[in-house]
Each structure stands twice: as structure tokens, then as C-alpha cells.
Amino acid sequence: MMIQFALLFLACAASSLAQLETHVPSVPVGVVVQNGTAATHVHLDAFYDLLCPDSKASWPVLQQLMDHFKDELKVRIVLFPLPFHHHAFFTARAAYTVVQHKESIYADFVSLMFERQMELKTGPAVNFTEDEVREHIASIISSGHFGITSTEIMAGFQDDSTYERAVLDWKHACDRTVSDTPGFVINGIKVPEASNFSMSDWMKVIDELLHPKSDY
């Protein structure tokens, strides 16, 4: 898996340097967990690694933010599995299997994976084979009562489209110069300091965007 990440990194670097034809994906990156309305003009992208403790710590704040602003805020999650979280790329593939079967529960899936994060980072998980990683992720998701079976999750690991979607997210994060998680982009602008934002910090930023005095 580390070799896989290294190859992905080199591919991103090469594509940035080379003058190649632009590849436009057939679907948008990430998963929208709060859509807003046609009038919503504040768009927030959250770059997460489901095995990252800092991503986990920021998730309750983001949930509060979505609940507070509701239709005034559009939120999209883009998964960026970090190479030193050895099993993270498998969680990203599982995420897109969840999307295939029941996208409406995606936020609940994210909550579940954060709740049981340590099962994929410590203890026996340290020495899991790739098959054992897949099986344990499938077991976690099937326990969430989402109506998605472990068999369906395991089948998703054999589906090339889940690999392609996970890689697409990862490359998009590289393109946005995301290097760690959580990372946040608001209306297309990266906001590095947002990784440590409290609810009050977020409210100040979003309120100012909803009621701007001037952009200059």
C-alpha cells in the first residue's frame, strides 16, 4: 500500500509538470453532505482522512456548523488518505461503495468510521493483511445498520470505480495543495488555519461571508 501511495504521489507530480491534455472526470469529486439551495453562495470543502485523529476531532465542529447554518452553507467531503495511515486508502474505497448503495447516509458513515477509527490503527490492525483490513472495514460498516451488507462492501473493493473515485479525490486534494488533514477550502480558497477552528471561529468566518461588507 505504501508503494501504491508513492506511485500516486509521483503521478500527481508528473501531471503537474507535464503539459498534458486535461482530464475532466465524469463525476464531481467528493461527496456533498449538505447541499444548501440554489441561492447558497458559501461552499465549504473538507478534506478528511478517516483514520486521522485531527480529522476526527474536527468532525463534531463541522456537524455543528452544518446544523447551525443549514441551507446557507454547502458542505462537501473530499477524502485524502494519508500514506502513513496504512489502511486509510481502503476506507476511501469503502466510502464510495457506501455512496453507490446509499449516499444519503454518508455523514452517518463518516461518524461511524471516526467512532471506530482506532480499530484500524492499533492492536491487531497493525499487522492486518490487506484482506483482513477489507474484512474489518466491511464488518464495521455492516454493523452501522445502514442497510448495506458486509458482502456488498467486500464486492466494492473489487469494483474499479471505487478505486477510481478514491484516486480522483486524492489527486484533487494534491491539486488544491492539501498536504495534511483536516484541510478546508472555502469558496475555492484554501484556509490553512481552519484546521484548528472552534465553532466560534467558524461562525465568525461564515457570518462574514454571508453578510459581506466588501471583498476588497
C-alpha positions, 0 to 999 in steps of 0.5 A: 500500500505504501508503494501504491501511495508513492506511485500516486504521489509521483503521478500527481507530480508528473501531471503537474509538470507535464503539459498534458491534455486535461482530464475532466472526470465524469463525476464531481469529486467528493461527496456533498453532505449538505447541499444548501439551495440554489441561492447558497453562495458559501461552499465549504470543502473538507478534506478528511482522512478517516483514520486521522485523529485531527480529522476526527476531532474536527468532525463534531465542529463541522456537524455543528456548523452544518446544523447551525447554518443549514441551507446557507452553507454547502458542505462537501467531503473530499477524502485524502488518505494519508500514506502513513495511515496504512489502511486509510486508502481502503476506507476511501474505497469503502466510502464510495461503495457506501455512496453507490448503495446509499449516499444519503447516509454518508455523514452517518458513515463518516461518524461511524468510521471516526467512532471506530477509527482506532480499530484500524490503527492499533492492536491487531490492525497493525499487522492486518493483511490487506484482506483482513483490513477489507474484512474489518472495514466491511464488518464495521460498516455492516454493523452501522445498520445502514442497510448495506451488507458486509458482502456488498462492501467486500464486492466494492473493493473489487469494483474499479470505480471505487478505486477510481473515485478514491484516486480522483479525490486524492489527486484533487486534494494534491491539486488544491495543495492539501498536504495534511488533514483536516484541510478546508477550502472555502469558496475555492480558497484554501484556509490553512488555519481552519484546521484548528477552528472552534465553532466560534471561529467558524461562525465568525468566518461564515457570518462574514461571508454571508453578510459581506461588507466588501471583498476588497 
